[in-house]
Amino acid sequence: FQYLKRFDQGYNLDTFCYEAHSVEGNPAECLQQFLLHCGIVDPSWSELRNFTWFLNVQLRDCEASVFCNSDFVQDTLQGF
């Protein structure tokens, strides 16, 4: 949710890193973000769950990758 919210606000996500157990927004705002970004017009709860699970796995892997670390790649892969 935090990545999607910042993406919509135009923030540079290259330097953002999720902090475990940090809470932002409210459940309604979170659901709205998922509905906007899941890519399905009228998703079921199962489709939303799959979308959030996949997004979470991808973002966790991205944060753990040295190739996505802005301190490591600096301007070499900016915006990649």
Distance bins in CASP14 RR format, pairs under 12 A and 6 or more apart:
PFRMAT RR
TARGET T0000
AUTHOR 0000-0000-0000
RMODE 2
METHOD distances of the structure
MODEL  1
1 7 0 0 0 0 0 1 0 0 0 0 0
1 8 0 0 0 0 0 1 0 0 0 0 0
1 18 0 0 0 0 1 0 0 0 0 0 0
1 22 0 0 0 0 0 1 0 0 0 0 0
1 23 0 0 0 0 1 0 0 0 0 0 0
1 24 1 0 0 1 0 0 0 0 0 0 0
1 25 1 0 0 1 0 0 0 0 0 0 0
1 26 0 0 0 0 0 1 0 0 0 0 0
1 27 0 0 0 0 1 0 0 0 0 0 0
1 28 0 0 0 0 0 1 0 0 0 0 0
1 29 1 0 0 1 0 0 0 0 0 0 0
1 30 1 0 1 0 0 0 0 0 0 0 0
1 31 0 0 0 0 1 0 0 0 0 0 0
1 32 0 0 0 0 1 0 0 0 0 0 0
1 33 1 0 1 0 0 0 0 0 0 0 0
1 34 1 0 0 1 0 0 0 0 0 0 0
1 35 0 0 0 0 0 1 0 0 0 0 0
1 36 0 0 0 0 0 1 0 0 0 0 0
1 37 0 0 0 0 1 0 0 0 0 0 0
1 48 0 0 0 0 0 1 0 0 0 0 0
1 51 0 0 0 0 0 1 0 0 0 0 0
1 52 0 0 0 0 1 0 0 0 0 0 0
1 55 0 0 0 0 1 0 0 0 0 0 0
1 56 0 0 0 0 1 0 0 0 0 0 0
1 59 0 0 0 0 0 1 0 0 0 0 0
2 8 0 0 0 0 0 1 0 0 0 0 0
2 9 0 0 0 0 0 1 0 0 0 0 0
2 11 0 0 0 0 1 0 0 0 0 0 0
2 13 0 0 0 0 1 0 0 0 0 0 0
2 16 1 0 0 1 0 0 0 0 0 0 0
2 17 0 0 0 0 1 0 0 0 0 0 0
2 18 1 0 1 0 0 0 0 0 0 0 0
2 19 0 0 0 0 1 0 0 0 0 0 0
2 20 0 0 0 0 0 1 0 0 0 0 0
2 21 0 0 0 0 0 1 0 0 0 0 0
2 22 1 0 0 1 0 0 0 0 0 0 0
2 23 0 0 0 0 1 0 0 0 0 0 0
2 24 1 0 1 0 0 0 0 0 0 0 0
2 25 0 0 0 0 1 0 0 0 0 0 0
2 29 0 0 0 0 0 1 0 0 0 0 0
2 30 0 0 0 0 1 0 0 0 0 0 0
2 33 0 0 0 0 1 0 0 0 0 0 0
2 55 0 0 0 0 0 1 0 0 0 0 0
2 56 0 0 0 0 0 1 0 0 0 0 0
2 59 0 0 0 0 1 0 0 0 0 0 0
2 63 0 0 0 0 0 1 0 0 0 0 0
3 9 0 0 0 0 0 1 0 0 0 0 0
3 10 0 0 0 0 0 1 0 0 0 0 0
3 11 0 0 0 0 1 0 0 0 0 0 0
3 12 0 0 0 0 0 1 0 0 0 0 0
3 13 1 0 0 1 0 0 0 0 0 0 0
3 14 0 0 0 0 0 1 0 0 0 0 0
3 16 1 0 0 1 0 0 0 0 0 0 0
3 17 0 0 0 0 0 1 0 0 0 0 0
3 18 1 0 0 1 0 0 0 0 0 0 0
3 24 0 0 0 0 0 1 0 0 0 0 0
3 30 0 0 0 0 0 1 0 0 0 0 0
3 33 0 0 0 0 1 0 0 0 0 0 0
3 34 0 0 0 0 0 1 0 0 0 0 0
3 37 0 0 0 0 1 0 0 0 0 0 0
3 52 0 0 0 0 0 1 0 0 0 0 0
3 55 1 0 0 1 0 0 0 0 0 0 0
3 56 0 0 0 0 1 0 0 0 0 0 0
3 58 0 0 0 0 1 0 0 0 0 0 0
3 59 1 0 1 0 0 0 0 0 0 0 0
3 60 0 0 0 0 0 1 0 0 0 0 0
3 62 0 0 0 0 1 0 0 0 0 0 0
3 63 0 0 0 0 1 0 0 0 0 0 0
4 10 0 0 0 0 0 1 0 0 0 0 0
4 11 0 0 0 0 0 1 0 0 0 0 0
4 13 0 0 0 0 1 0 0 0 0 0 0
4 16 0 0 0 0 0 1 0 0 0 0 0
4 18 0 0 0 0 0 1 0 0 0 0 0
4 24 0 0 0 0 0 1 0 0 0 0 0
4 25 0 0 0 0 0 1 0 0 0 0 0
4 29 0 0 0 0 0 1 0 0 0 0 0
4 30 0 0 0 0 1 0 0 0 0 0 0
4 31 0 0 0 0 0 1 0 0 0 0 0
4 32 0 0 0 0 1 0 0 0 0 0 0
4 33 1 0 1 0 0 0 0 0 0 0 0
4 34 1 0 0 1 0 0 0 0 0 0 0
4 35 0 0 0 0 0 1 0 0 0 0 0
4 36 1 0 0 1 0 0 0 0 0 0 0
4 37 1 0 1 0 0 0 0 0 0 0 0
4 38 0 0 0 0 1 0 0 0 0 0 0
4 51 0 0 0 0 0 1 0 0 0 0 0
4 52 0 0 0 0 1 0 0 0 0 0 0
4 55 1 0 0 1 0 0 0 0 0 0 0
4 56 0 0 0 0 0 1 0 0 0 0 0
4 59 0 0 0 0 1 0 0 0 0 0 0
5 11 0 0 0 0 1 0 0 0 0 0 0
5 13 0 0 0 0 0 1 0 0 0 0 0
5 16 0 0 0 0 0 1 0 0 0 0 0
5 18 0 0 0 0 0 1 0 0 0 0 0
5 24 1 0 0 1 0 0 0 0 0 0 0
5 25 1 0 0 1 0 0 0 0 0 0 0
5 26 0 0 0 0 0 1 0 0 0 0 0
5 29 1 0 0 1 0 0 0 0 0 0 0
5 30 0 0 0 0 1 0 0 0 0 0 0
5 32 0 0 0 0 1 0 0 0 0 0 0
5 33 1 0 1 0 0 0 0 0 0 0 0
5 34 0 0 0 0 0 1 0 0 0 0 0
5 36 0 0 0 0 0 1 0 0 0 0 0
5 37 0 0 0 0 0 1 0 0 0 0 0
6 12 0 0 0 0 1 0 0 0 0 0 0
6 13 1 0 0 1 0 0 0 0 0 0 0
6 14 0 0 0 0 0 1 0 0 0 0 0
6 15 0 0 0 0 0 1 0 0 0 0 0
6 16 1 0 1 0 0 0 0 0 0 0 0
6 17 0 0 0 0 0 1 0 0 0 0 0
6 18 0 0 0 0 0 1 0 0 0 0 0
6 24 0 0 0 0 1 0 0 0 0 0 0
6 33 0 0 0 0 0 1 0 0 0 0 0
6 59 0 0 0 0 0 1 0 0 0 0 0
7 13 1 0 0 1 0 0 0 0 0 0 0
7 14 0 0 0 0 0 1 0 0 0 0 0
7 16 0 0 0 0 1 0 0 0 0 0 0
7 33 0 0 0 0 1 0 0 0 0 0 0
7 36 0 0 0 0 0 1 0 0 0 0 0
7 37 0 0 0 0 1 0 0 0 0 0 0
7 55 0 0 0 0 0 1 0 0 0 0 0
7 59 0 0 0 0 0 1 0 0 0 0 0
8 29 0 0 0 0 0 1 0 0 0 0 0
8 32 0 0 0 0 0 1 0 0 0 0 0
8 33 1 0 0 1 0 0 0 0 0 0 0
8 36 1 0 0 1 0 0 0 0 0 0 0
8 37 0 0 0 0 1 0 0 0 0 0 0
9 16 0 0 0 0 0 1 0 0 0 0 0
9 24 0 0 0 0 0 1 0 0 0 0 0
9 33 0 0 0 0 0 1 0 0 0 0 0
10 16 0 0 0 0 0 1 0 0 0 0 0
12 70 0 0 0 0 1 0 0 0 0 0 0
12 78 0 0 0 0 1 0 0 0 0 0 0
12 79 0 0 0 0 1 0 0 0 0 0 0
13 59 0 0 0 0 1 0 0 0 0 0 0
13 62 0 0 0 0 1 0 0 0 0 0 0
13 63 0 0 0 0 0 1 0 0 0 0 0
13 68 0 0 0 0 1 0 0 0 0 0 0
13 70 0 0 0 0 1 0 0 0 0 0 0
13 78 0 0 0 0 0 1 0 0 0 0 0
13 79 0 0 0 0 1 0 0 0 0 0 0
13 80 0 0 0 0 0 1 0 0 0 0 0
14 62 0 0 0 0 0 1 0 0 0 0 0
14 63 0 0 0 0 0 1 0 0 0 0 0
14 67 0 0 0 0 0 1 0 0 0 0 0
14 68 0 0 0 0 1 0 0 0 0 0 0
14 69 0 0 0 0 1 0 0 0 0 0 0
14 70 1 0 1 0 0 0 0 0 0 0 0
14 71 0 0 0 0 0 1 0 0 0 0 0
14 72 0 0 0 0 0 1 0 0 0 0 0
14 73 0 0 0 0 1 0 0 0 0 0 0
14 74 0 0 0 0 1 0 0 0 0 0 0
14 75 0 0 0 0 0 1 0 0 0 0 0
14 76 0 0 0 0 0 1 0 0 0 0 0
14 77 0 0 0 0 1 0 0 0 0 0 0
14 78 1 0 0 1 0 0 0 0 0 0 0
14 79 1 0 0 1 0 0 0 0 0 0 0
14 80 0 0 0 0 1 0 0 0 0 0 0
15 63 0 0 0 0 0 1 0 0 0 0 0
15 68 0 0 0 0 0 1 0 0 0 0 0
15 69 0 0 0 0 0 1 0 0 0 0 0
15 70 1 0 1 0 0 0 0 0 0 0 0
15 71 0 0 0 0 1 0 0 0 0 0 0
15 73 0 0 0 0 0 1 0 0 0 0 0
15 74 0 0 0 0 0 1 0 0 0 0 0
15 78 0 0 0 0 0 1 0 0 0 0 0
15 79 0 0 0 0 0 1 0 0 0 0 0
16 22 0 0 0 0 0 1 0 0 0 0 0
16 24 0 0 0 0 0 1 0 0 0 0 0
16 59 0 0 0 0 0 1 0 0 0 0 0
16 62 0 0 0 0 0 1 0 0 0 0 0
16 63 0 0 0 0 1 0 0 0 0 0 0
16 68 0 0 0 0 0 1 0 0 0 0 0
16 70 0 0 0 0 1 0 0 0 0 0 0
17 59 0 0 0 0 1 0 0 0 0 0 0
17 60 0 0 0 0 0 1 0 0 0 0 0
17 62 0 0 0 0 1 0 0 0 0 0 0
17 63 1 0 1 0 0 0 0 0 0 0 0
17 64 0 0 0 0 0 1 0 0 0 0 0
17 68 0 0 0 0 0 1 0 0 0 0 0
17 69 0 0 0 0 1 0 0 0 0 0 0
17 70 0 0 0 0 1 0 0 0 0 0 0
17 71 0 0 0 0 0 1 0 0 0 0 0
18 24 0 0 0 0 0 1 0 0 0 0 0
18 55 0 0 0 0 0 1 0 0 0 0 0
18 56 0 0 0 0 1 0 0 0 0 0 0
18 59 1 0 0 1 0 0 0 0 0 0 0
18 60 0 0 0 0 1 0 0 0 0 0 0
18 62 0 0 0 0 0 1 0 0 0 0 0
18 63 1 0 0 1 0 0 0 0 0 0 0
18 64 0 0 0 0 0 1 0 0 0 0 0
19 63 0 0 0 0 0 1 0 0 0 0 0
20 60 0 0 0 0 0 1 0 0 0 0 0
20 63 0 0 0 0 0 1 0 0 0 0 0
23 29 0 0 0 0 0 1 0 0 0 0 0
23 30 0 0 0 0 1 0 0 0 0 0 0
24 30 0 0 0 0 1 0 0 0 0 0 0
24 33 0 0 0 0 0 1 0 0 0 0 0
25 31 0 0 0 0 0 1 0 0 0 0 0
25 32 0 0 0 0 0 1 0 0 0 0 0
25 33 0 0 0 0 1 0 0 0 0 0 0
26 32 0 0 0 0 1 0 0 0 0 0 0
26 33 0 0 0 0 0 1 0 0 0 0 0
27 33 0 0 0 0 0 1 0 0 0 0 0
27 34 0 0 0 0 0 1 0 0 0 0 0
28 34 0 0 0 0 0 1 0 0 0 0 0
28 35 0 0 0 0 0 1 0 0 0 0 0
29 35 0 0 0 0 0 1 0 0 0 0 0
29 36 0 0 0 0 0 1 0 0 0 0 0
30 36 0 0 0 0 0 1 0 0 0 0 0
30 37 0 0 0 0 0 1 0 0 0 0 0
30 48 0 0 0 0 0 1 0 0 0 0 0
30 52 0 0 0 0 1 0 0 0 0 0 0
31 37 0 0 0 0 0 1 0 0 0 0 0
31 38 0 0 0 0 0 1 0 0 0 0 0
31 43 0 0 0 0 0 1 0 0 0 0 0
31 45 0 0 0 0 0 1 0 0 0 0 0
31 48 0 0 0 0 1 0 0 0 0 0 0
31 49 0 0 0 0 0 1 0 0 0 0 0
31 51 0 0 0 0 0 1 0 0 0 0 0
31 52 0 0 0 0 0 1 0 0 0 0 0
32 38 0 0 0 0 0 1 0 0 0 0 0
32 48 0 0 0 0 0 1 0 0 0 0 0
33 48 0 0 0 0 0 1 0 0 0 0 0
33 51 0 0 0 0 0 1 0 0 0 0 0
33 52 0 0 0 0 1 0 0 0 0 0 0
33 55 0 0 0 0 0 1 0 0 0 0 0
34 40 0 0 0 0 0 1 0 0 0 0 0
34 43 0 0 0 0 1 0 0 0 0 0 0
34 45 0 0 0 0 0 1 0 0 0 0 0
34 47 0 0 0 0 1 0 0 0 0 0 0
34 48 1 0 1 0 0 0 0 0 0 0 0
34 49 0 0 0 0 1 0 0 0 0 0 0
34 50 0 0 0 0 0 1 0 0 0 0 0
34 51 1 0 0 1 0 0 0 0 0 0 0
34 52 1 0 0 1 0 0 0 0 0 0 0
34 53 0 0 0 0 0 1 0 0 0 0 0
34 54 0 0 0 0 0 1 0 0 0 0 0
34 55 0 0 0 0 1 0 0 0 0 0 0
34 56 0 0 0 0 0 1 0 0 0 0 0
35 41 0 0 0 0 1 0 0 0 0 0 0
35 42 0 0 0 0 1 0 0 0 0 0 0
35 43 1 0 0 1 0 0 0 0 0 0 0
35 44 0 0 0 0 0 1 0 0 0 0 0
35 45 0 0 0 0 0 1 0 0 0 0 0
35 47 0 0 0 0 0 1 0 0 0 0 0
35 48 1 0 0 1 0 0 0 0 0 0 0
35 51 0 0 0 0 1 0 0 0 0 0 0
35 52 0 0 0 0 0 1 0 0 0 0 0
36 43 0 0 0 0 0 1 0 0 0 0 0
36 48 0 0 0 0 0 1 0 0 0 0 0
36 51 0 0 0 0 0 1 0 0 0 0 0
37 43 0 0 0 0 0 1 0 0 0 0 0
37 48 0 0 0 0 0 1 0 0 0 0 0
37 51 1 0 0 1 0 0 0 0 0 0 0
37 52 0 0 0 0 1 0 0 0 0 0 0
37 54 0 0 0 0 0 1 0 0 0 0 0
37 55 0 0 0 0 1 0 0 0 0 0 0
38 44 0 0 0 0 0 1 0 0 0 0 0
38 45 0 0 0 0 0 1 0 0 0 0 0
38 46 0 0 0 0 0 1 0 0 0 0 0
38 47 1 0 0 1 0 0 0 0 0 0 0
38 48 1 0 0 1 0 0 0 0 0 0 0
38 49 0 0 0 0 0 1 0 0 0 0 0
38 50 0 0 0 0 1 0 0 0 0 0 0
38 51 1 0 1 0 0 0 0 0 0 0 0
38 52 0 0 0 0 1 0 0 0 0 0 0
38 53 0 0 0 0 0 1 0 0 0 0 0
38 54 0 0 0 0 1 0 0 0 0 0 0
38 55 0 0 0 0 1 0 0 0 0 0 0
39 47 0 0 0 0 1 0 0 0 0 0 0
39 48 0 0 0 0 0 1 0 0 0 0 0
39 50 0 0 0 0 0 1 0 0 0 0 0
39 51 1 0 0 1 0 0 0 0 0 0 0
39 54 0 0 0 0 0 1 0 0 0 0 0
39 55 0 0 0 0 0 1 0 0 0 0 0
40 46 0 0 0 0 0 1 0 0 0 0 0
40 47 1 0 1 0 0 0 0 0 0 0 0
40 48 0 0 0 0 1 0 0 0 0 0 0
40 50 0 0 0 0 1 0 0 0 0 0 0
40 51 1 0 0 1 0 0 0 0 0 0 0
41 47 0 0 0 0 0 1 0 0 0 0 0
42 48 0 0 0 0 0 1 0 0 0 0 0
43 49 0 0 0 0 1 0 0 0 0 0 0
43 50 0 0 0 0 1 0 0 0 0 0 0
43 51 1 0 0 1 0 0 0 0 0 0 0
43 52 0 0 0 0 0 1 0 0 0 0 0
44 50 0 0 0 0 1 0 0 0 0 0 0
44 51 0 0 0 0 0 1 0 0 0 0 0
45 51 0 0 0 0 0 1 0 0 0 0 0
45 52 0 0 0 0 0 1 0 0 0 0 0
46 52 0 0 0 0 0 1 0 0 0 0 0
46 53 0 0 0 0 0 1 0 0 0 0 0
47 53 0 0 0 0 0 1 0 0 0 0 0
47 54 0 0 0 0 0 1 0 0 0 0 0
48 54 0 0 0 0 0 1 0 0 0 0 0
48 55 0 0 0 0 0 1 0 0 0 0 0
49 55 0 0 0 0 0 1 0 0 0 0 0
49 56 0 0 0 0 0 1 0 0 0 0 0
50 56 0 0 0 0 0 1 0 0 0 0 0
50 57 0 0 0 0 0 1 0 0 0 0 0
51 57 0 0 0 0 0 1 0 0 0 0 0
51 58 0 0 0 0 0 1 0 0 0 0 0
52 58 0 0 0 0 0 1 0 0 0 0 0
52 59 0 0 0 0 0 1 0 0 0 0 0
53 59 0 0 0 0 0 1 0 0 0 0 0
53 60 0 0 0 0 0 1 0 0 0 0 0
54 60 0 0 0 0 0 1 0 0 0 0 0
54 61 0 0 0 0 0 1 0 0 0 0 0
55 61 0 0 0 0 0 1 0 0 0 0 0
55 62 0 0 0 0 0 1 0 0 0 0 0
56 62 0 0 0 0 0 1 0 0 0 0 0
56 63 0 0 0 0 0 1 0 0 0 0 0
57 63 0 0 0 0 0 1 0 0 0 0 0
57 64 0 0 0 0 0 1 0 0 0 0 0
58 64 0 0 0 0 0 1 0 0 0 0 0
58 65 0 0 0 0 0 1 0 0 0 0 0
58 68 0 0 0 0 0 1 0 0 0 0 0
59 65 0 0 0 0 0 1 0 0 0 0 0
59 68 0 0 0 0 1 0 0 0 0 0 0
60 68 0 0 0 0 0 1 0 0 0 0 0
61 67 0 0 0 0 0 1 0 0 0 0 0
61 68 0 0 0 0 1 0 0 0 0 0 0
62 68 1 0 1 0 0 0 0 0 0 0 0
62 69 0 0 0 0 1 0 0 0 0 0 0
62 70 0 0 0 0 0 1 0 0 0 0 0
62 80 0 0 0 0 0 1 0 0 0 0 0
63 69 0 0 0 0 1 0 0 0 0 0 0
63 70 0 0 0 0 0 1 0 0 0 0 0
65 72 0 0 0 0 1 0 0 0 0 0 0
65 73 0 0 0 0 0 1 0 0 0 0 0
65 77 0 0 0 0 0 1 0 0 0 0 0
65 80 0 0 0 0 0 1 0 0 0 0 0
66 72 1 0 1 0 0 0 0 0 0 0 0
66 73 0 0 0 0 1 0 0 0 0 0 0
66 77 0 0 0 0 0 1 0 0 0 0 0
67 73 1 0 0 1 0 0 0 0 0 0 0
67 76 0 0 0 0 1 0 0 0 0 0 0
67 77 1 0 0 1 0 0 0 0 0 0 0
67 80 0 0 0 0 1 0 0 0 0 0 0
68 76 0 0 0 0 0 1 0 0 0 0 0
68 77 0 0 0 0 1 0 0 0 0 0 0
68 78 0 0 0 0 0 1 0 0 0 0 0
68 79 0 0 0 0 0 1 0 0 0 0 0
68 80 0 0 0 0 1 0 0 0 0 0 0
69 76 0 0 0 0 0 1 0 0 0 0 0
69 77 0 0 0 0 0 1 0 0 0 0 0
69 80 0 0 0 0 0 1 0 0 0 0 0
70 76 0 0 0 0 0 1 0 0 0 0 0
70 77 0 0 0 0 1 0 0 0 0 0 0
70 78 0 0 0 0 1 0 0 0 0 0 0
70 79 0 0 0 0 1 0 0 0 0 0 0
70 80 0 0 0 0 0 1 0 0 0 0 0
73 79 0 0 0 0 1 0 0 0 0 0 0
73 80 1 0 0 1 0 0 0 0 0 0 0
74 80 0 0 0 0 0 1 0 0 0 0 0
END
